[in-house]
């Protein structure tokens, strides 16, 4: 496996692969890898001839008083894991390499970026779309794989790709969960033993709503009330939001039907956790 740290070398590799007719799959990450990330790599391998991954803790997507400085950085371990998964190249630039003279350009998906996560973290998605746009230009993938746990991010990036004609296929992979249902996240390492037990309440609440929908309930108010009742069982969980929205607009919907996203965010101790379930356009659901 090859390790690359400069934009010029990464572009050179991508140009060579494309000229050779190789289909490039791409998995962008911030490192601190877990089984969820590795499932994205495995999925990318089924959709491409070679897979590139990036490891970059992007400062532009962190707001004031967020965890940029403390975000777990485990580069050597991450590179070993990616090598074991058959990744061809890891792009791991420094902040100075990605933003050599600062950056005054923004890439903002209006409307979608202001809701749910965006209402709590107003600058977050502008940072995400900026870095992903840069990575797409640098890596030049044919297909990029993202996780469904970050559903709003995937929706925003799909719109960005469409609006700006990136020519990259975006694939969204199912959420990978712990045995008790907690969605895997690099930030789960922040949780103490007690907090880890408390944190699973978000998954339990969402699962209760999903179960009600699976059994035929379609009214958003009823589904949300059931989920809120489960959340109320854990006083340590502080709710940021629990919303039932259209995947296209992220606006609230009265009925849980095709194209619906059910998303929630809580805080346990100093750790913030997000999770979701959704109904596909064909009417089938996924938790």
GIKA-V334397 format. One record per residue. N is the residue number from 1. NEAR is the number of other C-alpha atoms within 12 Angstrom. Layout:
<<N;NEAR> <N;NEAR>>
This chain:
<<1;20> <2;22> <3;26> <4;29> <5;25> <6;25> <7;29> <8;18> <9;22> <10;33> <11;26> <12;17> <13;31> <14;35> <15;21> <16;17> <17;26> <18;21> <19;14> <20;13> <21;14> <22;21> <23;29> <24;38> <25;42> <26;46> <27;49> <28;41> <29;39> <30;35> <31;36> <32;33> <33;36> <34;29> <35;24> <36;31> <37;39> <38;36> <39;28> <40;39> <41;44> <42;31> <43;31> <44;38> <45;28> <46;21> <47;25> <48;29> <49;25> <50;35> <51;43> <52;49> <53;52> <54;48> <55;37> <56;39> <57;33> <58;37> <59;30> <60;31> <61;29> <62;25> <63;21> <64;15> <65;10> <66;20> <67;21> <68;20> <69;14> <70;18> <71;23> <72;24> <73;25> <74;21> <75;25> <76;17> <77;17> <78;32> <79;33> <80;22> <81;26> <82;39> <83;23> <84;16> <85;28> <86;26> <87;34> <88;32> <89;36> <90;43> <91;43> <92;36> <93;31> <94;21> <95;21> <96;18> <97;24> <98;32> <99;22> <100;13> <101;10> <102;13> <103;18> <104;12> <105;16> <106;22> <107;29> <108;29> <109;33> <110;22> <111;22> <112;33> <113;33> <114;24> <115;32> <116;39> <117;34> <118;30> <119;18> <120;24> <121;25> <122;24> <123;28> <124;35> <125;41> <126;35> <127;32> <128;38> <129;35> <130;31> <131;37> <132;43> <133;35> <134;28> <135;37> <136;39> <137;26> <138;31> <139;42> <140;36> <141;41> <142;31> <143;37> <144;44> <145;43> <146;39> <147;37> <148;35> <149;37> <150;36> <151;38> <152;46> <153;36> <154;33> <155;34> <156;40> <157;41> <158;32> <159;28> <160;31> <161;28> <162;16> <163;17> <164;18> <165;15> <166;24> <167;19> <168;30> <169;29> <170;35> <171;29> <172;27> <173;27> <174;28> <175;32> <176;29> <177;26> <178;19> <179;10> <180;18> <181;24> <182;31> <183;39> <184;34> <185;35> <186;30> <187;31> <188;32> <189;23> <190;24> <191;22> <192;16> <193;14> <194;15> <195;25> <196;32> <197;23> <198;31> <199;44> <200;37> <201;38> <202;46> <203;43> <204;33> <205;39> <206;41> <207;35> <208;30> <209;44> <210;36> <211;23> <212;24> <213;34> <214;22> <215;12> <216;18> <217;22> <218;25> <219;21> <220;30> <221;24> <222;22> <223;34> <224;36> <225;22> <226;26> <227;36> <228;32> <229;21> <230;26> <231;35> <232;20> <233;19> <234;25> <235;20> <236;23> <237;34> <238;26> <239;30> <240;25> <241;30> <242;38> <243;39> <244;39> <245;35> <246;31> <247;35> <248;23> <249;24> <250;30> <251;24> <252;26> <253;25> <254;21> <255;26> <256;37> <257;31> <258;23> <259;28> <260;39> <261;44> <262;52> <263;44> <264;42> <265;37> <266;37> <267;32> <268;32> <269;23> <270;22> <271;30> <272;32> <273;40> <274;41> <275;45> <276;46> <277;42> <278;39> <279;30> <280;20> <281;17> <282;12> <283;17> <284;18> <285;28> <286;31> <287;34>>
